Amino acid sequence: MTTKKRQTVILTTAGVLVLAALLLIFFTLVQPRMDAQETVERNLAEEEERIALLEEETAEASAEAAEEEETSTERQESLPVVRQTDQFLLDIGMAEEIAGVRIRDIQMEYDHPVYTYEVVNVTSGEPLTSEDDAEAGAEVETPEAENEDPAEESEEEPIEDPGDAEPAEPAEEREIDPLDMPAGALQDEPVSGVQKQTAIVELHTNSYETLSAFLFELDSLTREVNVESVLFLRQDEEGENIEESRIFEGETNIVYEVHISSFYYPELDNLEHEAPLVDYPDEEERQNPFGN
């Protein structure tokens, strides 16, 4: 073998060995690192997508929660889930100041059921009859009974001697709240879940305008409020209630009693934390005499 051929073989063999070494280094060192880098980049991209998705879901959940809280709070301004007696009394006091009346006394009653009423239209000549009236033992006189001749009635039923007559049995005592039985309506079932608190307010005024303004302010409140009754009394200078047929506008001092009810829904006590805050007035730098 000549020297030239021997050099060619050596160079070829060396080239093959170098190429094999390079391939070995590539597949054993470089390729695994490249695969690992691609895996890390792919995992990073997936994690970023997951983070973006979670942030979007969290934002939507926060928006829904904020919307629900705002809706619940707004609705509770008219029908709260708690009594909120303080706010109720503050509203009455605000109506007092605006109308120019003076409150002498307030008594509170709590946790009364709220009833629905069925309005009954009674035409002339037709007696009001219902199952409720039958159960209550109510008697309704018909026009025919009113038009009967008293003389004929006396002939059919002779007058008995009061001494011989047996003593009448005492009527069964029944406690009926006139506020719960308005004229022209029949009491129905109580409203499920709704209760009311009633403020019995005794007011002092000497004009109809102040009374009308006070009732108007109560009717204008955001909270659901119902003025159930108004009782008028004439008051003399000594403070004793007397009956008098004449009332002079702006001169006669009148004491009237107003029954005012506000409503709440205690069954949803889980929304108590969303109830609107009580709007207490500022103390106007008043000093507490009991403070240090």
Buried (B, 14 or more C-beta within 10 A) or exposed (E): EEEEEEEEEEEEEEEEEEEEEEEEEEEEEEEEEEEEEEEEEEEEEEEEEEEEEEEEEEEEEEEEEEEEEEEBBEBBBBBBBBBBBEBBBBBBEBBBEBBEBEBEEBEEEEEBEBBEEEEEEEEEEEEEEEEEBEEEEEEEEEEEEEEEEEEEEEEEEEEEEEEEEEEEEEEEEEEEEEEEBEEEEBBEEEBEEBBBBBBBBBBBBBBEEBBEBBBEBBEEBEBBBBBBEBEEEBBEEEEEEEEEEEEEEEEBBBBBBBBBBBBBBBEBEEBEEBBBEEEEEEEEEEEEEEEE
